């Protein structure tokens, strides 16, 4: 069987196209996996920040109980308002 130059060029072009499509699919899969990892990391960061906010609120509450006023009271009220709003926003999802 004889393979002409045109047939050989068509075969090479087909292999190149298949390689390009395969590479693109591989890159898409890699990107999706990276997005999944980032989503997981973001959720972990949010949980950590929530714990830190509750700790800060407890600290401010302790300072208020010891008689600190002014900025401590303002910060306590703002943080409490923020945490309440955040909790209600999460319920709606």
Contact map, one row per residue, 1 for C-alpha under 8 A:
111000000000000000000000000000000000000000000000000000000000000000000000000000000000000000000
111100000000000000000000000000000000000000000000000000000000000000000000000000000000000000000
111110110000000000000000000000000000000000000000000000000000000000000000000000000000000000000
011111110000000000000000000000000000000000000000000000000000000000000000000000000000000000000
001111111000000000000000000000000000000000000000000000000000000000000000000000000000000000000
000111111100000000000000000000000000000000000000000000000000000000000000000000000000000000000
001111111110000000000000000000000000000000000000000000000000000000000000000000000000000000000
001111111111000000000000000000000000000000000000000000000000000000000000000000000000000000000
000011111111100000000000000000000000000000000000000000000000000000000000000000000000000000000
000001111111110000000000000000000000000000000000000000000000000000000000000000000000000000000
000000111111111000000000000000000000000000000000000000000000000000000000000000000000000000000
000000011111111100000000000000000000000000000000000000000000000000000000000000000000000000000
000000001111111110000000000000000000000000000000000000000000000000000000000000000000000000000
000000000111111111000000000000000000000000000000000000000000000000000000000000000000000000000
000000000011111111100000000000000000000000000000000000000000000000000000000000000000000000000
000000000001111111110000000000000000000000000000000000000000000000000000000000000000000000000
000000000000111111111000000000000000000000000000000000000000000000000000000000000000000000000
000000000000011111111100000000000000000000000000000000000000000000000000000000000000000000000
000000000000001111111110000000000000000000000000000000000000000000000000000000000000000000000
000000000000000111111111000000000000000000000000000000000000000000000000000000000000000000000
000000000000000011111111100000000000000000000000000000000000000000000000000000000000000000000
000000000000000001111111110000000000000000000000000000000000000000000000000000000000000000000
000000000000000000111111111000000000000000000000000000000000000000000000000000000000000000000
000000000000000000011111111100000000000000000000000000000000000000000000000000000000000000000
000000000000000000001111111110000000000000000000000000000000000000000000000000000000000000000
000000000000000000000111111111000000000000000000000000000000000000000000000000000000000000000
000000000000000000000011111111100000000000000000000000000000000000000000000000000000000000000
000000000000000000000001111111110000000000000000000000000000000000000000000000000000000000000
000000000000000000000000111111111000000000000000000000000000000000000000000000000000000000000
000000000000000000000000011111111100000000000000000000000000000000000000000000000000000000000
000000000000000000000000001111111110000000000000000000000000000000000000000000000000000000000
000000000000000000000000000111111111000000000000000000000000000000000000000000000000000000000
000000000000000000000000000011111111100000000000000000000000000000000000000000000000000000000
000000000000000000000000000001111111110000000000000000000000000000000000000000000000000000000
000000000000000000000000000000111111111000000000000000000000000000000000000000000000000000000
000000000000000000000000000000011111111100000000000000000000000000000000000000000000000000000
000000000000000000000000000000001111111110000000000000000000000000000000000000000000000000000
000000000000000000000000000000000111111111000000000000000000000000000000000000000000000000000
000000000000000000000000000000000011111111100000000000000000000000000000000000000000000000000
000000000000000000000000000000000001111111110000000000000000000000000000000000000000000000000
000000000000000000000000000000000000111111111000000000000000000000000000000000000000000000000
000000000000000000000000000000000000011111111100000000000000000000000000000000000000000000000
000000000000000000000000000000000000001111111110000000000000000000000000000000000000000000000
000000000000000000000000000000000000000111111111000000000000000000000000000000000000000000000
000000000000000000000000000000000000000011111111100000000000000000000000000000000000000000000
000000000000000000000000000000000000000001111111110000000000000000000000000000000000000000000
000000000000000000000000000000000000000000111111111000000000000000000000000000000000000000000
000000000000000000000000000000000000000000011111111100000000000000000000000000000000000000000
000000000000000000000000000000000000000000001111111110000000000000000000000000000000000000000
000000000000000000000000000000000000000000000111111111000000000000000000000000000000000000000
000000000000000000000000000000000000000000000011111111100000000000000000000000000000000000000
000000000000000000000000000000000000000000000001111111110000000000000000000000000000000000000
000000000000000000000000000000000000000000000000111111111000000000000000000000100010000000000
000000000000000000000000000000000000000000000000011111111100000000000000000000000000000000000
000000000000000000000000000000000000000000000000001111111110000000000000000000000000000000000
000000000000000000000000000000000000000000000000000111111111000000000000000000000000000000000
000000000000000000000000000000000000000000000000000011111111100000000000000100110000000000000
000000000000000000000000000000000000000000000000000001111111110000000000000000000000000000000
000000000000000000000000000000000000000000000000000000111111111000000000000000000000000000000
000000000000000000000000000000000000000000000000000000011111111100000001101100000000000000000
000000000000000000000000000000000000000000000000000000001111111110000000000100000000000000000
000000000000000000000000000000000000000000000000000000000111111111000000000000000000000000000
000000000000000000000000000000000000000000000000000000000011111111110001000000000000000000000
000000000000000000000000000000000000000000000000000000000001111111111001100000000000000000000
000000000000000000000000000000000000000000000000000000000000111111110000000000000000000000000
000000000000000000000000000000000000000000000000000000000000011111110000000000000000000000000
000000000000000000000000000000000000000000000000000000000000001111111000000000000000000000000
000000000000000000000000000000000000000000000000000000000000001111111101100000000000000000000
000000000000000000000000000000000000000000000000000000000000000100111111100000000000000000000
000000000000000000000000000000000000000000000000000000000000000000011111110000000000000000000
000000000000000000000000000000000000000000000000000000000000000000001111111000000000000000000
000000000000000000000000000000000000000000000000000000000001001100011111111100000000000000000
000000000000000000000000000000000000000000000000000000000001000100011111111110000000000000000
000000000000000000000000000000000000000000000000000000000000000000000111111111000000000000000
000000000000000000000000000000000000000000000000000000000001000000000011111111100000000000000
000000000000000000000000000000000000000000000000000000001001100000000001111111110000000000000
000000000000000000000000000000000000000000000000000000000000000000000000111111111000000000000
000000000000000000000000000000000000000000000000000000000000000000000000011111111100000000000
000000000000000000000000000000000000000000000000000010001000000000000000001111111110000000000
000000000000000000000000000000000000000000000000000000001000000000000000000111111111000000000
000000000000000000000000000000000000000000000000000000000000000000000000000011111111100000000
000000000000000000000000000000000000000000000000000000000000000000000000000001111111110000000
000000000000000000000000000000000000000000000000000010000000000000000000000000111111111000000
000000000000000000000000000000000000000000000000000000000000000000000000000000011111111100000
000000000000000000000000000000000000000000000000000000000000000000000000000000001111111110000
000000000000000000000000000000000000000000000000000000000000000000000000000000000111111111000
000000000000000000000000000000000000000000000000000000000000000000000000000000000011111111100
000000000000000000000000000000000000000000000000000000000000000000000000000000000001111111110
000000000000000000000000000000000000000000000000000000000000000000000000000000000000111111111
000000000000000000000000000000000000000000000000000000000000000000000000000000000000011111111
000000000000000000000000000000000000000000000000000000000000000000000000000000000000001111111
000000000000000000000000000000000000000000000000000000000000000000000000000000000000000111111
000000000000000000000000000000000000000000000000000000000000000000000000000000000000000011111
